[in-house]
Amino acid sequence: MSRLLDRLRRRLPRMSATERAALEAGTVWLDGEIFSGRPDLRRILAEPYPELRPEERAFLDGPVAEACRRVDPWAVHRARRLPDEVWDLLKSERFFGLT
């Protein structure tokens, strides 16, 4: 078995410093839980996730909710475009982050 692994290792490309840094950055606890097939839901739900700031909550409850109300998914699917009024709302409420 070790001969086979040695052969495979010689054929595989070396890992770059960037790839190694990406693999070593952060943790995989949530992904690991989900893909384990038996996630510990109590642990996942007990995690202290960050709260939205008041201005973030106001943006979701206001402009985002209004944009969602104005979009008819079936009409967008058929026309293959958003209506101009939705684009105007997205621009006026700075959905694209440009000032």
Backbone as CSV, one residue per row, in Angstrom:
resi,resn,N_x,N_y,N_z,CA_x,CA_y,CA_z,C_x,C_y,C_z
1,MET,0.825,-1.199,0.000,0.000,0.000,0.000,0.870,1.265,0.000
2,SER,1.967,1.230,0.746,2.810,2.426,0.804,3.477,2.713,-0.543
3,ARG,3.780,1.681,-1.321,4.352,1.901,-2.654,3.360,2.652,-3.540
4,LEU,2.100,2.242,-3.440,1.061,2.907,-4.227,0.950,4.379,-3.832
5,LEU,0.943,4.641,-2.530,0.859,6.027,-2.063,2.071,6.836,-2.504
6,ASP,3.248,6.232,-2.447,4.454,6.934,-2.904,4.345,7.307,-4.378
7,ARG,3.856,6.393,-5.182,3.687,6.677,-6.614,2.695,7.822,-6.835
8,LEU,1.586,7.749,-6.104,0.576,8.802,-6.247,1.122,10.157,-5.826
9,ARG,1.855,10.189,-4.733,2.407,11.456,-4.251,3.340,12.088,-5.278
10,ARG,4.119,11.251,-5.960,5.043,11.780,-6.963,4.308,12.349,-8.171
11,ARG,3.130,11.830,-8.458,2.377,12.288,-9.628,1.534,13.532,-9.338
12,LEU,1.163,13.720,-8.099,0.326,14.865,-7.741,1.153,16.146,-7.714
13,PRO,0.571,17.256,-8.121,1.305,18.525,-8.058,1.495,18.949,-6.602
14,ARG,2.564,19.675,-6.355,2.823,20.185,-5.003,1.801,21.273,-4.666
15,MET,1.487,21.359,-3.385,0.549,22.377,-2.922,1.279,23.717,-2.838
16,SER,0.669,24.743,-3.391,1.281,26.074,-3.351,1.086,26.687,-1.967
17,ALA,1.856,27.729,-1.689,1.731,28.428,-0.409,0.334,29.025,-0.263
18,THR,-0.225,29.513,-1.356,-1.573,30.090,-1.319,-2.611,29.030,-0.984
19,GLU,-2.488,27.866,-1.610,-3.429,26.774,-1.320,-3.310,26.337,0.137
20,ARG,-2.081,26.236,0.634,-1.879,25.828,2.028,-2.485,26.859,2.977
21,ALA,-2.267,28.141,2.700,-2.821,29.198,3.553,-4.340,29.140,3.565
22,ALA,-4.936,28.887,2.402,-6.399,28.806,2.329,-6.915,27.626,3.140
23,LEU,-6.224,26.511,3.075,-6.664,25.334,3.824,-6.489,25.507,5.323
24,GLU,-5.454,26.244,5.720,-5.176,26.404,7.146,-5.919,27.580,7.766
25,ALA,-6.534,28.419,6.963,-7.256,29.582,7.479,-8.607,29.153,8.028
26,GLY,-8.935,29.644,9.201,-10.251,29.373,9.776,-10.429,27.939,10.222
27,THR,-11.659,27.603,10.443,-11.993,26.256,10.901,-13.053,25.673,9.987
28,VAL,-13.303,24.407,10.155,-14.330,23.740,9.358,-15.406,23.146,10.256
29,TRP,-15.549,23.670,11.470,-16.439,22.996,12.409,-17.861,22.908,11.885
30,LEU,-18.418,23.978,11.343,-19.802,23.928,10.879,-19.926,23.034,9.648
31,ASP,-19.017,23.205,8.695,-19.035,22.338,7.514,-18.850,20.886,7.919
32,GLY,-17.917,20.660,8.832,-17.671,19.296,9.293,-18.895,18.694,9.945
33,GLU,-19.595,19.501,10.739,-20.824,19.021,11.385,-21.872,18.651,10.341
34,ILE,-22.074,19.531,9.389,-23.120,19.306,8.389,-22.809,18.091,7.527
35,PHE,-21.569,17.986,7.058,-21.219,16.902,6.143,-20.869,15.598,6.850
36,SER,-20.888,15.603,8.171,-20.614,14.362,8.898,-21.762,13.372,8.751
37,GLY,-22.928,13.888,8.392,-24.097,13.023,8.292,-24.879,12.961,9.585
38,ARG,-24.273,13.397,10.667,-24.941,13.416,11.970,-24.581,14.710,12.694
39,PRO,-25.042,15.844,12.193,-24.674,17.115,12.821,-25.269,17.243,14.221
40,ASP,-24.502,17.864,15.100,-24.957,18.127,16.467,-25.723,19.450,16.440
41,LEU,-27.039,19.359,16.250,-27.853,20.569,16.103,-27.833,21.428,17.355
42,ARG,-27.748,20.808,18.526,-27.688,21.609,19.764,-26.445,22.485,19.769
43,ARG,-25.325,21.915,19.349,-24.080,22.685,19.304,-24.183,23.806,18.269
44,ILE,-24.738,23.498,17.105,-24.867,24.501,16.045,-25.769,25.646,16.500
45,LEU,-26.910,25.310,17.104,-27.857,26.345,17.531,-27.369,27.119,18.749
46,ALA,-26.465,26.526,19.544,-25.948,27.201,20.735,-24.817,28.173,20.407
47,GLU,-24.321,28.127,19.190,-23.214,29.003,18.790,-23.655,30.465,18.880
48,PRO,-22.835,31.335,19.470,-23.208,32.751,19.590,-22.968,33.513,18.280
49,TYR,-23.920,33.413,17.378,-23.795,34.092,16.090,-23.962,35.593,16.278
50,PRO,-23.296,36.410,15.460,-23.411,37.863,15.605,-24.812,38.358,15.249
51,GLU,-25.197,39.433,15.886,-26.497,40.064,15.639,-26.335,41.142,14.567
52,LEU,-27.414,41.424,13.862,-27.401,42.531,12.905,-27.433,43.853,13.658
53,ARG,-26.734,44.840,13.113,-26.805,46.179,13.685,-28.166,46.777,13.329
54,PRO,-28.640,47.767,14.087,-29.954,48.360,13.803,-30.095,48.868,12.368
55,GLU,-29.045,49.485,11.808,-29.155,49.993,10.439,-29.226,48.849,9.422
56,GLU,-28.587,47.726,9.723,-28.683,46.557,8.836,-30.092,45.968,8.880
57,ARG,-30.654,45.871,10.081,-32.017,45.352,10.240,-33.005,46.268,9.531
58,ALA,-32.821,47.596,9.660,-33.718,48.558,9.008,-33.640,48.431,7.487
59,PHE,-32.446,48.190,6.952,-32.293,48.023,5.504,-33.033,46.773,5.034
60,LEU,-32.913,45.680,5.786,-33.617,44.445,5.413,-35.130,44.604,5.519
61,ASP,-35.577,45.244,6.590,-37.019,45.394,6.805,-37.647,46.438,5.887
62,GLY,-36.853,47.379,5.399,-37.374,48.444,4.547,-37.149,48.188,3.071
63,PRO,-36.021,48.676,2.532,-35.777,48.566,1.086,-35.734,47.133,0.551
64,VAL,-35.140,46.211,1.287,-35.070,44.828,0.790,-36.465,44.221,0.722
65,ALA,-37.256,44.432,1.764,-38.628,43.904,1.764,-39.446,44.525,0.633
66,GLU,-39.260,45.816,0.392,-39.985,46.488,-0.694,-39.573,45.931,-2.054
67,ALA,-38.284,45.715,-2.248,-37.813,45.139,-3.515,-38.405,43.750,-3.717
68,CYS,-38.454,42.962,-2.663,-39.034,41.612,-2.770,-40.519,41.674,-3.119
69,ARG,-41.232,42.648,-2.548,-42.661,42.789,-2.858,-42.886,43.155,-4.324
70,ARG,-41.971,43.916,-4.893,-42.144,44.390,-6.275,-41.747,43.359,-7.335
71,VAL,-41.067,42.313,-6.939,-40.588,41.326,-7.911,-41.557,40.154,-7.986
72,ASP,-41.980,39.848,-9.190,-42.783,38.649,-9.460,-41.838,37.645,-10.117
73,PRO,-41.391,36.625,-9.373,-40.397,35.695,-9.922,-40.806,35.072,-11.256
74,TRP,-42.086,34.746,-11.407,-42.522,34.116,-12.652,-42.423,35.100,-13.820
75,ALA,-42.806,36.347,-13.577,-42.716,37.358,-14.637,-41.251,37.616,-15.011
76,VAL,-40.371,37.639,-14.011,-38.942,37.829,-14.283,-38.409,36.647,-15.078
77,HIS,-38.829,35.456,-14.716,-38.390,34.257,-15.439,-38.824,34.317,-16.904
78,ARG,-40.069,34.686,-17.116,-40.583,34.721,-18.490,-39.949,35.843,-19.305
79,ALA,-39.820,37.027,-18.702,-39.262,38.178,-19.424,-37.728,38.152,-19.458
80,ARG,-37.150,37.396,-18.554,-35.691,37.307,-18.409,-35.055,38.654,-18.111
81,ARG,-35.780,39.448,-17.353,-35.251,40.746,-16.926,-36.085,41.268,-15.767
82,LEU,-35.472,42.124,-14.970,-36.199,42.800,-13.903,-36.933,43.997,-14.485
83,PRO,-38.103,44.316,-13.951,-38.805,45.521,-14.411,-37.989,46.777,-14.085
84,ASP,-38.163,47.806,-14.890,-37.426,49.057,-14.682,-37.689,49.644,-13.305
85,GLU,-38.925,49.524,-12.802,-39.227,50.096,-11.476,-38.413,49.420,-10.382
86,VAL,-38.116,48.136,-10.544,-37.289,47.435,-9.553,-35.847,47.919,-9.659
87,TRP,-35.339,48.060,-10.890,-33.991,48.591,-11.064,-33.879,49.986,-10.455
88,ASP,-34.894,50.818,-10.667,-34.873,52.173,-10.108,-34.819,52.134,-8.588
89,LEU,-35.590,51.237,-7.978,-35.564,51.103,-6.520,-34.185,50.640,-6.053
90,LEU,-33.627,49.649,-6.721,-32.312,49.137,-6.336,-31.252,50.236,-6.411
91,LYS,-31.342,51.076,-7.434,-30.378,52.169,-7.578,-30.608,53.245,-6.526
92,SER,-31.863,53.645,-6.327,-32.142,54.741,-5.394,-31.829,54.364,-3.951
93,GLU,-31.945,53.093,-3.619,-31.656,52.643,-2.249,-30.216,52.158,-2.095
94,ARG,-29.407,52.353,-3.143,-27.978,52.041,-3.117,-27.700,50.575,-2.762
95,PHE,-28.429,49.668,-3.411,-28.210,48.243,-3.191,-26.821,47.803,-3.641
96,PHE,-26.227,48.550,-4.532,-24.949,48.139,-5.095,-23.765,48.739,-4.351
97,GLY,-24.036,49.440,-3.262,-22.987,49.935,-2.385,-22.211,51.133,-2.883
98,LEU,-22.612,51.715,-3.990,-21.903,52.880,-4.497,-22.584,54.142,-3.999
99,THR,-21.784,55.120,-3.631,-22.373,56.372,-3.137,-22.353,57.434,-4.200
